Amino acid sequence: MLNFERSSLNKKLTIISFLSTGTALLFVFIAFTVTSVLNHRKDEGMQLSSFAGVIGTNSVDALTFNDRTQALNTLSALKAKDDISNAALFDRHGKLFAQYLPPGRKDAASGMPAIGTDDQALEAANRQGSTFWSTRMRLYRPVTGNEHQIGVVMIEADLTDMWLDIFKSLGVIGAAMGGSLIVALILASRFKGSIADPVTKLINAAQKVSASQNYNLRIAHDRTDELGTLINSFNDMLAQIEGRGAALTHHRDELERQVSVRTEQLEKAKNAAEAASRAKSAFLATMSHEIRTPMNGVLGMTEMLLGTALTDTQRNFTKLVKSSGEHLLVIINDILDFSKIEAGKLSIEYINFNLWDLLDDINNIYTPQAHGKGLALDFDIANDIPIAVCGDPNRVRQIIANLLGNAIKFTDRGQILAKVQVIGEDGPSVSLRFEVHDTGIGVSREARTRIFDAFSQADDSTTRKYGGTGLGLAISRQLVELMGGKIGVDNAPERGSIFWFTVSFDKRRVDADEPGANLKPVEGMRILIVDEHEDSRDVLEQQLAHWHVSTDCARSALDAVERLAAAAQAGKPYDVALIDMDLQRTSGLSLAAAIKGDPATRSTRLLLVSDNRLAADPVQRREAGVAYQLIKPARAGDLFECIMTRPRGSRIVPPPAAEPASAALPGTGKAGGAAGARPARVRRVLLAEDNPVNVEVAKAMLDSLGMAVHCARNGAEALQEARAGGYDIVLMDCQMPVMDGFAATAEIRRHEQASGRGRMLPIIAITANALQGDREACLAAGMDDYLSKPFTHQQLGAVIGRWIGLPIAASVHHDDEPPVLPRETREVIQRDVINRQALDNIRALSKDRGDALVQKVIAAYVDDTPGHLKTLRCAIADKDAGNVRKVAHSLKSSSANVGAEALAQMCKDMETLGRTDTTVGAAVILTDMEQEFQAVRHSLSAILEKET
């Protein structure tokens, strides 16, 4: 089938000519045909009508007198007309009266039916007898006599001759039209080239230009019509394109030159920016080091100075120096943190931590500050807050500390309330909202838009009155946003403000009832449960059975030693031993020391389970080789974590093996390991430090920790001393002359590898750098831990205590829980309500004024405790569980500091009631506490009288 759209221009012109001419001729032919047929039929109809009139007039008498013969004679007059094929007369009733047929049609006389004589019947008969394409025409006409219809005359004509004449005429016309169409096509074929040829030239020229991109091509012609105009326009277009192409080429060359110049400029600017960034980072690192180094001397020496004998004026001045130095250190840390945020190098870590412990630490730190200004600081923690979560505890602590610090700073009277509540929780995560309510100066509505911007405060005048850099809230906002939360401030209902932020944490939870929850890692482990209480054993067995762990039970210490030894000899040692602290003939700690003292059973990991009152000191646990300690009742999630998490044993100096006599039979009552009576070995520390002030600070702190110190002035000396051996730990400064700390550490580690000992000597980095990546750089260099200058006495002791055992007197401070003495010692002093070791720990904090410090602490405790007990009674009467928890927590800490262990345990029970938001049973505990305090007071008085 012909596709007009895809046809060539010649074909299209031919088709157009053929269709236009043929269509016109066809319409002419149709019009002529219709006109011819209508005219011939009209003529025949007029002729029949004349005949019918004459016949009707002549037949009046015949119809009137019923004379059929006369009627036939009248009809016979039609024989003169050859095309008359039939004629008939009908009477007034429509019956055939007479009929005429031409010769040869006599047989049709009897076939004439009767007709109606009314006008409508005649009209219908006339329409039926005169169809357009019929070869016959029949006419009916009424016959009237005396003004009445007396009959009907019918005349029928044969139109065959008429149609023959018409067809002859149409044939002639058709032949003429065909000839006309042929002539039109011939003429179109001769003239179409004048149109198609120029268009073809345009097409070919356009294709050549498109293919070759040669805009110099032109089409020659001498036409003056529209096609000539089109060709001229095409040539002009090519000329314009050619001119623009030349201009574009010129502009492109110029643009390439400019881009080259700009690229070179941008490259220089980029290099300059990178150099400036490196210079800024180097400046921050240098500034951090150069400021923190003298600050370490200032703060360290003031801390040690406060531990010496000073007059009240000197002590006051020293405290002011220490306070100013700490304030300066806070400002330095804020500036460094803001610089890290600005550089996009501040990161958030995700670790598991105890949220309740974090909030408790913040409470202990900021409650004294609030009380110092005469403010009440309360914590309102919802009961559905999870204990174990995954997030960045240091950043959360920093944000809360900043908000609490601002609340204390800008509040002169009233109270501060810290609230924590759950705002959303699903399976893997929990969303918490932290709020800090204060009754301070408040924040205006206009200031809310800028208060979280850097270097800005709600009121510029407050900077002079209250101090500060204006970076705290800006850093807090950045930290909250990095953790995916929001931060804001609202006005308090009456006075002050409410600062809040929301953060989402991952929940660290292991549900034993949930099938398949982390079961694969523990499958196949062998665990020995050492517990003399059947109920406790059953609970642990059921819990471990849910995790598909193979368990055995030992009902005594002697049974445990035998089972461990037998399993080791069989080549199937136990992976973990769960040891109960409360054993009849010995303690769990002594049993642990005996197990670690035997080379055959030393590989078994030890977990200690105890009541809170029998909890072992961290130093005792390390010396006995205990990996973890769980407080009853142990949560399933904590038990799972302890079983699955292996301690950093490869970096910890292994505890010394116990003597055979003490390690053989722990059930004999002789303590083994750390529980033995032999004196602890003095720990030797190698201090690599070139700054003389820092050397004196560190030496003073290490001396107070009961450690022997040897100093190396550079990394080369430290390397030489470390190779010589004899040291338990190394404190390595990172920036030293001759050889820095990184190079010295790398050489020490290579020496250990070459000697086949592996990594044995713990190395702790001490550096004034505090930028992002400094800790990672130290650990990557082979160091084991990191301590940033300036550091406190407690921070130094805590870091060292993670790697080697320290004397109890040196490692326990007044903020720590009182150590639990071995069973043998407890039996000797079981009638004494005071653990004298706690007082000795306080006395050890100051070599020169230890006794005076003990007397001061006891006097403060004896004076303050009655007020706390009175406050507790009022709170119980008012059913104020929150105040009960707060006061009991404070009294628990102070009682533990002076060694009143029984009273501290009662305070803890009271605090637990407060945490569960109830006071039921608190009155009974308070009565016991009041009685116990009387005994504690008498005992403390007796101690003071004996010592004085």
Buried (B, 14 or more C-beta within 10 A) or exposed (E): EEEEEEEEBBBBBBBEBBEEBBEBBEEBBEEBBEEBBEEBBEEBBEBBEEBBEEBBBBBBBBBEEEBEEBBBBBBEBBEEBEBBBBBBBBBBEBEBBBBBBBEEEEEEEEEBEEBBBEEEBBEBBBEEBBEEEEEBBBBBBBBEBEEEBBBBBBBBBBBEBBBEEBEEBBEEBBEEBEEBBEEBBEEBEEEBEEBBBBBBBBEEBBEEBEEEEEBEBEBEBEEEEEBEEBBEEBBEEBEEBBEEEEEEEEEEEEEEEEEEEEEEEEEEEEEEEEEEEEEEBEEBBBBBBEBBBBBBBBBBBBBBBBBBEBEEEEBEBBBEBBEEBBEBBBBBBBBBBBBBBEBEEBEEEEEBBBBBEBBBBBBEBBBEBBEEEEBBBBBBBEEEBBBBBBBBBBBBBBBBBBBBBBBBBBBEEBBBBBBBBBEEBEEEBBBBBBBBBBBBBBBEEEBBEEBBEBEBBBEEEBBEEBEBBBBBBBBBBBBBEBBEBEBBBEBBEEEBBBBBBBBBBBBBBBEBEEEEBEBEEBEEBBBBBBBBEEEBBEBBBEBBEBBEBBBBBBBBBBBBBEBBBEBBEEEEBBBBBBBBBBBEBBBBBBBBBBBBBBEBBBEBBBBBBBBEBBBBBBBBBBBBBBBBBBBBEBBBBBBBBBBBEEBEEEBBBEBBBBBEEBBBBBBBEBBBBBBBEEEBEEBBBBBBBBBEBBBBBBBBBBBBBBBEBBBBBBBBBBBEBBEEEEBBBBBBBBBBEBBBBBBBBBBBBEBBEEEEEEBBBBBBBBBBBBBBBBBEBBEEBBBBBBBBBBBEBBEBBBBBBBBBBBBBBBBBBBEBBBBBBBBBBBEEEEEBBBBBBBBBBBBBBBEEBBBEBBBEBBEEBBEEBEEBBEBBBEBBEEEBBBBBBBBBBBBBBBBBBBBBBBBBBBBBBBBEBBBEEEBEEBEEBBEBBBEBBEBBBEBBEEBBEEEE
